[in-house]
Amino acid sequence: MDLAYTEEEEEFRARLREWLASVLPGLPAKPSPDDWPARRAYDTHWQRTLYDAGYAGLHWPPDAGGRGATPTQHLIFLEETERAGAPYVGANFVGLLHAGPTIAAEGTAAQRARWLPPVLRGDEIWCQGFSEPDAGSDLAALRTRAVRDGDDYVVSGSKIWTSHAEVADWCELLVRTDPAAPKHRGISWLAMPMDAPGVTVRPLRTLAGSTEFAEMFLDEVRVPLSHRVGAENDGWRVTMVTLSFERGTAFVGEVVACRRTLDELAAAARANGRWDDPVLRRRLGGLNAEFRALWRLTQWNVSEAQRSGGVPGTGGSVFKLRYSRARQELYGAAAEVLGADGLDLDREWVLDRLSSLSYTIAAGTSEIQRNIVAERILGLPKGR
Amino acid sequence: MDFQLSEDQRALRSGVRELLAGRFGRDRMRAVLDRGEGAGRELWGELGAAGFFALRLPEDEGGVGLGLPEAVLLFEEAGRVLLPGPLVGTHLAAGAVKGAAEGRAAVAVAYDDGFREGVGRDGGGGRVADLADADALLVLGRGEDVRVLTGEPLRALVRAARPVRSLDPLTPLHRVASPAGRGDPLPADAVRLRGEAAVLTAAEQLGSAARTLEMAVQHAREREQFGAPIGSFQAVKHLCAQMLTRVETARVAVYAAAVTADAVEIAGAKLLADEAAVGNARDCLQVHGGMGFTWEADVHLHLKRAWVRAARSLTAAEAEEILAGDLGRAEPPGRAPGARV
């Protein structure tokens, strides 16, 4: 058990810090959250900046155009970029963390050559067409159908909760190619161009008032057979390969940010007198334990992945369960610190409190995560 | 950075688990419980021979020369099997109290954090565990003062103490007047010793939490109701899943605290390990249903011991105040290069 970083890791951190300090002052101002074209421009500009400096696709394998960094280097990268206040991965999220790694792992040489470089350069944005109105956490219950017609699939159905759909160039789309097969078996993974005829995107307004995601209607959209990644009807396995990779480091930046928010809450409570309330003070102390432990859990999971050659272990679901609850409690404590000011939407932390409500729902609800933990890690029997 | 158990640490852990299974299996634990006696000098000597107490002493002083992370692995195993006796005190006193390193002496601990006056029938004093059979008493005060009572000062303290009917049948308790200022001062870093006591206690809690999770999962797989194992019911599954998140969160906190020996990190570890041990024992009891409420099921012993440990060596209130005091002042995790936060 060692928490000290190696000399190489320290050098990597030092170089990264130096570079961040040199480029961040020149960045354009952050766009408004609802201005999607401006968000796209901002996020892709940052991706291009990373690319030019050799930091794009840090954790991707070198034969996919990545840097082949170790999980620890990737951890340091996420930690330092957050600490320095660098832009979040933003609209590049699906391309860099999901569709890209999927194509790198399962795609043909031609598919890798077509789709990977534009993701790394920030030229193309991807969105994720997984969830459907009648298939949320029960992802495999999806019904969007793809029927072969010559060299194309003809796709019809609808998707929902699709982040970045308004500005995406491509969609990683899960479709049902064999309706007669058991539900996990008849699914295929397609790369769908978002400008294809028959694709309609309609933004959804969240309870926080923003348009974070959209619903998408697919009406006889033609997708070439050559856009299928992996074998026909093997899309579920293809998806699971990459979903697990997301878990180890997906929340690194957020944990660092939460710890900083906690420090800010304590400072605010000291300033407005709420610090004298021992119940609130102890609550903030308990959250300190929580976020410190979540940081250690991240280091533990990353170290495990590093030992196993990059394959993440089972810690992801445990992390997500604990983190999503802790994040909601953090902003609950923020409301305590703010008092009546917590009803003012323009005050700091209030929007974050609203958005934290999604954490126990998105990417598999906490209830589904508990089923996964109970069945896959603890080996309890499947429910009827 | 490689925050995982090393090969040596894994070997040490499995070696201790094997040793404890042989020397303090469930039958022996239940025998100790039913006789109402301590586990005996024999067991203490066996633990001493296995290096339980001398683990961190330098090799040229007859020790094993290992560190706090290894000690934590030992105490985690002790917590799994409900090993009774003054483990923490004897371990901390190895090298300072004659015979402690070899397990020939048992050393109880008084956490002297504000004993109330008197030990009369109406209350007062402080609670000290495993006092009657102790050869020495290690007194960890709030300040810099660390003392050891042996011989006549110890006997005088024991004579004046009142035995308490202990909540945990495997942890005999005495009500004791404040031992402050008595015995021999120990040239030791009081802050370091208190921190080590807390992290070792947290490790026992971690072991207990992991064990009650195993007990709950095993029962949920085997016990059938409504024609199916109860572990197939989502309500039971979710209890077990929550238990695992408590164990894994406490585990990384305790291990990290052992590596860094940082006071704030130790407070977090104790807080989360207490929560895991108490919460998991309660959920384990719930999963066992009516069986869980019987004397025959071991789960009540885990719960009672967890309550005893939670009440000593950094309570939740103390830990949370330490953690709160750290906020807005310390560097957030990972901020400084190579920071050992």
Interface residues (C-beta under 8 A of the other chain):
Chain A: M1 D2 L3 A4 Y5 T6 E9 E10 R13 A14 T72 E79 R83 V255 V256 R259 R260 L262 D263 E264 L265 A266 A267 R270 R281 R282 R283 L284 G285 G286 N288 A289 E290 F291 R292 A293 L294 W295 R296 L297 Q299 W300 V302 S303 E304 Q306 R307 G315 V318 L321 R322 E367 Q369 R370 N371 V373 A374 E375 I377 L378 G379 L380 P381 K382 G383 R384
Chain B: M1 D2 F3 Q4 L5 S6 Q9 P69 L213 V217 A220 R221 A228 P229 G231 S232 F233 Q234 V236 K237 H238 C240 A241 Q242 L244 T245 E248 T249 A250 V252 A253 Y255 A256 A258 V259 T260 V264 E265 A267 G268 L271 L272 A316 A317 A319 E320 E321 I322 L323 A324 G325 D326 L327 G328 P332 P333 G334 R335 P337 G338 R340 V341
